[in-house]
């Protein structure tokens, strides 16, 4: 599953398996598909270091 529904006042924890071999650092993004939400900051870029 790659979609988590979180209603107002709720929170969620997500565990991600990065078991595939990394060649150098890898950048990823998690985000909301609602443009209004994305503009409000529901977008995050993060780096997994090898």
N, CA, C and O atoms as CSV, one atom per row, in Angstrom:
chain,resi,resn,atom,element,x,y,z
A,1,UNK,N,N,0.856,-1.173,0.000
A,1,UNK,CA,C,0.000,0.000,0.000
A,1,UNK,C,C,0.900,1.233,0.000
A,1,UNK,O,O,1.858,1.304,0.770
A,2,UNK,N,N,0.602,2.179,-0.839
A,2,UNK,CA,C,1.411,3.388,-0.878
A,2,UNK,C,C,0.603,4.651,-0.632
A,2,UNK,O,O,1.079,5.759,-0.880
A,3,UNK,N,N,-0.614,4.484,-0.147
A,3,UNK,CA,C,-1.462,5.625,0.183
A,3,UNK,C,C,-1.974,5.464,1.603
A,3,UNK,O,O,-2.456,4.395,1.977
A,4,UNK,N,N,-1.871,6.516,2.387
A,4,UNK,CA,C,-2.364,6.494,3.761
A,4,UNK,C,C,-3.366,7.625,3.903
A,4,UNK,O,O,-3.030,8.788,3.681
A,5,UNK,N,N,-4.576,7.295,4.266
A,5,UNK,CA,C,-5.599,8.316,4.506
A,5,UNK,C,C,-5.477,8.785,5.956
A,5,UNK,O,O,-5.571,7.980,6.883
A,6,UNK,N,N,-5.268,10.075,6.144
A,6,UNK,CA,C,-5.138,10.660,7.472
A,6,UNK,C,C,-6.150,11.786,7.569
A,6,UNK,O,O,-6.058,12.778,6.846
A,7,UNK,N,N,-7.093,11.634,8.443
A,7,UNK,CA,C,-8.159,12.615,8.609
A,7,UNK,C,C,-7.725,13.714,9.565
A,7,UNK,O,O,-6.776,13.519,10.324
A,8,UNK,N,N,-8.390,14.861,9.551
A,8,UNK,CA,C,-8.030,15.957,10.452
A,8,UNK,C,C,-7.945,15.471,11.898
A,8,UNK,O,O,-8.830,14.769,12.387
A,9,UNK,N,N,-6.870,15.857,12.562
A,9,UNK,CA,C,-6.666,15.474,13.953
A,9,UNK,C,C,-5.989,14.125,14.127
A,9,UNK,O,O,-5.635,13.762,15.249
A,10,UNK,N,N,-5.798,13.371,13.049
A,10,UNK,CA,C,-5.144,12.069,13.121
A,10,UNK,C,C,-3.684,12.196,12.685
A,10,UNK,O,O,-3.278,13.202,12.103
A,11,UNK,N,N,-2.916,11.165,12.975
A,11,UNK,CA,C,-1.539,11.089,12.492
A,11,UNK,C,C,-1.264,9.651,12.075
A,11,UNK,O,O,-2.022,8.740,12.409
A,12,UNK,N,N,-0.189,9.459,11.356
A,12,UNK,CA,C,0.177,8.118,10.894
A,12,UNK,C,C,1.691,7.986,10.902
A,12,UNK,O,O,2.417,8.958,10.691
A,13,UNK,N,N,2.150,6.776,11.148
A,13,UNK,CA,C,3.573,6.456,11.029
A,13,UNK,C,C,3.714,5.498,9.859
A,13,UNK,O,O,2.907,4.586,9.679
A,14,UNK,N,N,4.742,5.719,9.078
A,14,UNK,CA,C,4.959,4.897,7.893
A,14,UNK,C,C,6.375,4.331,7.956
A,14,UNK,O,O,7.335,5.075,8.155
A,15,UNK,N,N,6.502,3.022,7.787
A,15,UNK,CA,C,7.819,2.371,7.729
A,15,UNK,C,C,8.123,2.050,6.271
A,15,UNK,O,O,7.286,1.496,5.559
A,16,UNK,N,N,9.308,2.398,5.846
A,16,UNK,CA,C,9.705,2.184,4.458
A,16,UNK,C,C,10.948,1.304,4.439
A,16,UNK,O,O,11.912,1.570,5.157
A,17,UNK,N,N,10.926,0.269,3.628
A,17,UNK,CA,C,12.061,-0.644,3.501
A,17,UNK,C,C,12.953,-0.179,2.354
A,17,UNK,O,O,12.552,-0.213,1.191
A,18,UNK,N,N,14.154,0.252,2.689
A,18,UNK,CA,C,15.123,0.676,1.684
A,18,UNK,C,C,16.181,-0.414,1.510
A,18,UNK,O,O,17.378,-0.126,1.493
A,19,UNK,N,N,15.737,-1.660,1.382
A,19,UNK,CA,C,16.643,-2.806,1.337
A,19,UNK,C,C,17.381,-2.943,0.011
A,19,UNK,O,O,18.407,-3.620,-0.053
A,20,UNK,N,N,16.881,-2.314,-1.043
A,20,UNK,CA,C,17.578,-2.438,-2.327
A,20,UNK,C,C,18.955,-1.786,-2.225
A,20,UNK,O,O,19.129,-0.825,-1.476
A,21,UNK,N,N,19.929,-2.295,-2.968
A,21,UNK,CA,C,21.283,-1.738,-2.883
A,21,UNK,C,C,21.311,-0.277,-3.335
A,21,UNK,O,O,20.748,0.076,-4.371
A,22,UNK,N,N,21.962,0.545,-2.556
A,22,UNK,CA,C,22.117,1.952,-2.919
A,22,UNK,C,C,23.477,2.161,-3.565
A,22,UNK,O,O,24.481,1.610,-3.114
A,23,UNK,N,N,23.503,2.946,-4.604
A,23,UNK,CA,C,24.749,3.379,-5.213
A,23,UNK,C,C,24.792,4.879,-5.002
A,23,UNK,O,O,24.228,5.642,-5.787
A,24,UNK,N,N,25.452,5.295,-3.956
A,24,UNK,CA,C,25.445,6.703,-3.600
A,24,UNK,C,C,24.157,7.056,-2.874
A,24,UNK,O,O,23.328,6.188,-2.600
A,25,UNK,N,N,23.999,8.321,-2.568
A,25,UNK,CA,C,22.806,8.796,-1.874
A,25,UNK,C,C,21.623,8.819,-2.834
A,25,UNK,O,O,21.788,9.096,-4.022
A,26,UNK,N,N,20.429,8.528,-2.318
A,26,UNK,CA,C,19.216,8.518,-3.143
A,26,UNK,C,C,18.215,9.519,-2.582
A,26,UNK,O,O,17.934,9.510,-1.383
A,27,UNK,N,N,17.680,10.373,-3.429
A,27,UNK,CA,C,16.666,11.344,-3.023
A,27,UNK,C,C,15.276,10.774,-3.264
A,27,UNK,O,O,15.033,10.102,-4.266
A,28,UNK,N,N,14.367,11.049,-2.336
A,28,UNK,CA,C,12.979,10.608,-2.427
A,28,UNK,C,C,12.076,11.775,-2.048
A,28,UNK,O,O,12.525,12.753,-1.452
A,29,UNK,N,N,10.803,11.660,-2.400
A,29,UNK,CA,C,9.812,12.672,-2.054
A,29,UNK,C,C,8.555,11.966,-1.581
A,29,UNK,O,O,8.120,10.991,-2.194
A,30,UNK,N,N,7.965,12.454,-0.488
A,30,UNK,CA,C,6.596,12.030,-0.206
A,30,UNK,C,C,5.749,13.280,-0.237
A,30,UNK,O,O,6.192,14.369,0.127
A,31,UNK,N,N,4.506,13.097,-0.686
A,31,UNK,CA,C,3.689,14.268,-0.970
A,31,UNK,C,C,2.211,13.913,-0.982
A,31,UNK,O,O,1.824,12.746,-1.034
A,32,UNK,N,N,1.416,14.945,-0.934
A,32,UNK,CA,C,-0.034,14.825,-1.062
A,32,UNK,C,C,-0.397,15.145,-2.510
A,32,UNK,O,O,0.178,16.058,-3.101
A,33,UNK,N,N,-1.336,14.410,-3.082
A,33,UNK,CA,C,-1.736,14.647,-4.472
A,33,UNK,C,C,-2.710,15.813,-4.624
A,33,UNK,O,O,-3.075,16.163,-5.747
A,34,UNK,N,N,-3.127,16.408,-3.538
A,34,UNK,CA,C,-3.983,17.587,-3.598
A,34,UNK,C,C,-3.084,18.819,-3.712
A,34,UNK,O,O,-2.270,19.075,-2.824
A,35,UNK,N,N,-3.223,19.580,-4.792
A,35,UNK,CA,C,-2.382,20.754,-4.994
A,35,UNK,C,C,-2.513,21.738,-3.836
A,35,UNK,O,O,-1.522,22.326,-3.400
A,36,UNK,N,N,-3.721,21.915,-3.343
A,36,UNK,CA,C,-3.932,22.823,-2.207
A,36,UNK,C,C,-3.120,22.361,-0.999
A,36,UNK,O,O,-2.503,23.181,-0.319
A,37,UNK,N,N,-3.115,21.074,-0.734
A,37,UNK,CA,C,-2.346,20.544,0.393
A,37,UNK,C,C,-0.848,20.672,0.133
A,37,UNK,O,O,-0.089,21.043,1.028
A,38,UNK,N,N,-0.425,20.367,-1.087
A,38,UNK,CA,C,0.997,20.476,-1.421
A,38,UNK,C,C,1.476,21.911,-1.231
A,38,UNK,O,O,2.567,22.136,-0.708
A,39,UNK,N,N,0.677,22.868,-1.648
A,39,UNK,CA,C,1.038,24.276,-1.477
A,39,UNK,C,C,1.099,24.670,-0.005
A,39,UNK,O,O,1.790,25.621,0.361
A,40,UNK,N,N,0.371,23.932,0.842
A,40,UNK,CA,C,0.367,24.208,2.278
A,40,UNK,C,C,1.525,23.507,2.994
A,40,UNK,O,O,1.643,23.604,4.216
A,41,UNK,N,N,2.378,22.803,2.247
A,41,UNK,CA,C,3.564,22.211,2.851
A,41,UNK,C,C,3.541,20.703,3.005
A,41,UNK,O,O,4.427,20.146,3.653
A,42,UNK,N,N,2.567,20.029,2.438
A,42,UNK,CA,C,2.493,18.576,2.590
A,42,UNK,C,C,3.341,17.877,1.524
A,42,UNK,O,O,2.891,16.943,0.861
A,43,UNK,N,N,4.570,18.353,1.381
A,43,UNK,CA,C,5.546,17.776,0.461
A,43,UNK,C,C,6.875,17.762,1.209
A,43,UNK,O,O,7.250,18.756,1.832
A,44,UNK,N,N,7.585,16.643,1.148
A,44,UNK,CA,C,8.871,16.562,1.827
A,44,UNK,C,C,9.856,15.806,0.959
A,44,UNK,O,O,9.565,14.706,0.488
A,45,UNK,N,N,11.004,16.389,0.752
A,45,UNK,CA,C,12.102,15.714,0.057
A,45,UNK,C,C,13.070,15.234,1.126
A,45,UNK,O,O,13.392,15.974,2.055
A,46,UNK,N,N,13.537,13.990,0.996
A,46,UNK,CA,C,14.513,13.472,1.947
A,46,UNK,C,C,15.535,12.616,1.216
A,46,UNK,O,O,15.279,12.123,0.117
A,47,UNK,N,N,16.694,12.445,1.839
A,47,UNK,CA,C,17.794,11.702,1.235
A,47,UNK,C,C,18.127,10.502,2.094
A,47,UNK,O,O,18.261,10.619,3.313
A,48,UNK,N,N,18.262,9.334,1.453
A,48,UNK,CA,C,18.744,8.128,2.124
A,48,UNK,C,C,20.211,8.001,1.750
A,48,UNK,O,O,20.556,7.909,0.572
A,49,UNK,N,N,21.068,7.996,2.758
A,49,UNK,CA,C,22.503,7.952,2.517
A,49,UNK,C,C,22.989,6.515,2.463
A,49,UNK,O,O,22.605,5.682,3.284
A,50,UNK,N,N,23.839,6.237,1.485
A,50,UNK,CA,C,24.381,4.882,1.294
A,50,UNK,C,C,25.320,4.526,2.434
A,50,UNK,O,O,25.876,3.428,2.455
